[in-house]
Amino acid sequence: MEKDTSAGENDKAIRSISIIRSLLNDDSFKNEHRTASIFFSRKLKLDFATVLLLILQKSIKPLQLVLNEFFKKLDNGIMVTKSAFTQARRHLKAIAFVTLNKKAVLDVLYNDDNYEKVWGFRLLAIDGSKIHLPNTTEIIQEFGTIRFETTTCNNKKITGEHGYALASVMYDPLNKVVVDACLAPAKAYEVNLALKHLEHTQANDLIIFDRNYSSYIFLASLIKLNRQFAGRCSKSSFKAAQQLFKQNVIDSKKVTLTANGKVKKQCKVLGLDEQITVRFVRIRLSTGETEVLVTSLLDNEQYTTQMLKELYNLRWGIECLYGVIK
């Protein structure tokens, strides 16, 4: 019989709303998340709570229309220009939304054991993606640019640079919540951003990731934290992965990896083991293509090749998330 979770979900939604209301009316929360004490200090049309609520609507309508509709619902005859709202918004710290997400979403969702898991683990997918940003001086100074080249319909080549950032997200695809996220310079290294996400993981987490992350340092960092993982390997990665790509004799094997050269020096600096044991698993996609996963789930019988294939398919949730973000 399927478990009825609707009542529990409604209770959590009510608690989340209650926490948001409490925080928006909490002076200490306001003081911590405004850029200076002089802002939002008087009772204005665009006070601290109102600005936050307007942003949380995430409307795709024209901004002035959003403002008109919002204040019309208040039935107080007040009208606010989009210029005034833009200026007020600059006085908020972005960390306000991180705090709201943690306290009103994550803490409520994970407060008990009644949330979606896979094999008893909380499933977290990590991925990065380039984000096209407005080409302003401030943005370019903060995040940098990426060169581009395109061809017009008249076969004329156009080259230049445009503002970009690298977004990195750690996402729970089963419960559809972002656990941690950051926006970094366009040329940042994805693995370094992923390592920072690990500060927000816990003992029962299972991390899944794409082939850009399957480096010795990242795997050793996960093992040091006692985090389980399953990630895709590239054809030029570990020797054991390369062998599975080439031959069809076995689908799974345990391997002890050894750090060498620069990687070994990095391990000493970071306090990571210079030898780690992992399992490589070959999976066949419905297209006929072959992929190789590297995992900390070493038991062939408990975690079969088919199970790991189904697990890795769940990573697609984070790709869908980026579709929404962009």
N, C-alpha and C positions, 0 to 999 in steps of 0.2 A: 504494500500500500504506500502511495506517495505521501510524503510529509507535507502538511499544510503549513506553509511559511507566511501566508498573507498577514495573519494577526501579528506575528513577530515583526514583519517588515513595517506594518503600520505603526507599531509601538516605537520602532527605531526612528521612523520619519517624524513622529510627534516630538520625540526627544531632541532630534536634530534641530527642528524649528525652534523649540524652546531655548536651546543653547545659543542659536544665532541671535534670537531676540535679546537674550541676557547679555551677550557680548556687545551687541550694537549699542546698548544702553549703559555699558560699563565704562566709567571714566578712565579707569586704569588701562583698559583695552584701547580706548581712544588715545590716551597719552602716549602709549607705546607705539602706536601705528600711524601717527601723524609726523610730518617732517620737521615741525617746530611747534613749540608750545603756543605761539601766537595764532595758529590756525585752528579753526573750528572751536574757538574759545567763546564766541558769542552766539546767540540764537539767530541764525540766518536762514534764508530760504534753503540753501544747500548746506545743511549741517552734516556732521560726520556720518551719521546713520543713513541719511538720505542718499549721499553720494555712493556709499557702499551698496545700498539696495539697487540703485540705478545701474551700477556696473554688473551686479549679480544677475540682472535680467538677461544679459547677453543677447539683446535684441539685434536683428539684422535690418530693422527699419531705419530710416534716416534719423539721425540723432535728435533733431529738433522735434520731429513727430513723437519720438519716445518721451521727450521731456513734456510736451504738451499733454499727451495722454496720461502720464504719471501724475502731474499736478492737477489735472482735471478731476481725476479720481479722488484726490484729497478734498475737492470741493471748497477750496479756500480762495479761488480767484487769482492765485499767484501764478505768474508765468516766468519762466527762466530761459535765457538764451543759451545756445550751445557753447558760445564763447565763455560764458560764466561757468558752466559746468566743466569745461575743459580746464579752466584755471583752478577750480576747486579740486578736481581730480589729481592735479599735480602735487597737492599737499598730502596725499595718502602714500604710505609706504606699501610696496607690493607684498611685503611679508604679511600684511593683514589677511590676505586671502589664503596664504599658507597656513596661518594660525587657525582660520575658520575651517579649512579643510581638515586639519588634524583634530580639532576639538569637536566639531559638529558632524563630521562624516566618519573619519577613521576611528576615533576613540569610541564612537557609538557602534559602528559596524563590528569592530573587533573586541568589544567589551566582554562579550560572552563567546561561547564556542559555536554559536548558531549562525555560521556563515559558510558559503560554498568552499569546499576543499577538493583536492585530488589526492587520493591515497593517504589522507590524513594531513597533508601538507597545505599550507597557504601558497598558492601559485602566484609568482611574480614574474612578469616579462620585462626585460630591459631592452630598450632600443633608442637609437638616435636618428635625427633627420634634420636636414638643412631647411631653414625657414627663411623665405624671401621677405625682407624688411623694407620699409620706406627708405629712400635714398637721401636721408638727411645727414647733416654734418655730425650731429650728436650721436646718431646711431652708428655711423661709420667709425667714429672714434672709439666707441664702446665695443662693437662687435666685428668690425673689419668688413672686407669685401671679398667677393669671388669673381674671377674673370669669366666672361661668357663670350661665346661666338655663335652667331646665328646667320642663317641665309634667308634672304627675302624671296618673294615669288619671282623676282627678276634676277635671281642668282647673284645678288649682291651680298657680300659678306659684311656683317656688322659685328664689331668686337668692342668690348668695354668691361667695366666692373660694376657690380651692384651690391648693395648692402645685404648681408646674410648673417644669420646666427645658426649655431648648432643647438637644437633642442635635444635634451636627453630626459627620458621618462622611465620610471619604474611603475608598472601598471598591474593591477590585479584583474585579469581578463574574465575570471569567473564571477566576481562581484562588481565588476565595471567601475572601479575607483582608482584614481591616481594616488599612489602612496608617496612618491617623491618626484620632483621634476626640477629642471634648471634650464636656463638659456645662457649659453656660453659663446665666446668668440667663434666665428665661422670655422677657423682652422684648429680648434681645440681637438684633443685626442679622445675619441669616444670611450676608450677603456678607462681613462683617468676619471671621466665623469661618472662612469658606472661604478667605479670603486667608491666614490663618495656616496652613491645611492645605498651601498651596503651598510652604511651607518644606520639606516632606517629599516633594517631587516631583523628577524628574530630566529630563534632556534628551529622552529617548525616550518621554515620557508623552503620552497623549491624554486630555484631561479632558472628561467629559460631565456635563451639569447641566440642571436644570429651569428653567422660566421665571423663577423668583424671583431667579436669579443673573445674568440677562442685562442687566447695567448696563455703562455705558462704563468705569467704573473697574475692574471685574473683568476685562473683555475686554482692556483696555490693560495690566493687570498680568500677564495670561497671555502677552501678546505680548512684553512687556519681558523675561520669563523664558525666552522662546523655547519656550513650551509650546503644543502643538496643542490644539484644543478644538472641541466641537460642543455647542450648547445650544439649548433651546427658547426661543422669544420669546413674549411675551404680545401680545395684540392692541393694547395701548396703549404698546408699547415704541418701537423705532426707526421712523422714518418709512418707511424702505425695507421693513421687515417689515410695516407696516400696508398698504402698497401690494400686497404679495404676497398678503396675506389677502383683499384686495378684488377683484383682477383675475386673469384666467386666461391671460394672454398668454405669460408666461415662468415657468419654474420655478426659475431660478437666476440670480443676478447679483452681481457684485462691487461693493462700495460703499466709499467713503472716508468714515469718520465723523469729525466734528469736535467737540471738546469746547467747550462754551460755558458762560458764567456761573459758577455755583458749582462745576460739574464741572471747568472749566478751572483754577480756583484750586486744587482738590484735586490735579489733575495736576501742578501746579507744586510743591506740597508733597511729593508722593510720587515726583517725578521720572519721571512717565509722559509718553508722547508725547501731544501735543494733537491729533494726527490718526493714525488707524489704518485699515488696509484689511482688510475682512472680506468674507465671502460669505454671502448669504442664500439659503436653499433652501426651496422649498415642497414639502411631502410630503403625500400623501393616505393617510389611514388606512383600514383595512378597513371602518370604520364609515361612511365617506363624509366624515368630517370633514377639515378642512385644518389642518395645523400648519406653522409656519415655524421653521427652524433657522438659527442664526448660527454660522459656523465659520471657522476659520483655514485650512482645507484648500481652497485657492483654485482648484485645477485641476479643471475640470468633467469632463475625460475620465478622469483618474486616480481621482477620487472622485465617482462618479456620484450622482444623486439617490437611486436605489434603494439604493446602498451606504450612504449616510448614513442612510437610513430604517432599514436593518437594524442599523446601528451604534447609533442612538439607542434601538432596542428593547432593546439589551443593558443599558440603564440600569435596567430593571425589577429587576435583581438586587439593587440597593440597597433597593428597596421591600420585597423579600422579607426582606432582612436586618433591617429595622425591625420586620417582623412577628415575627421571632425575638426581637429585643431586648425588645419590649413584652410 
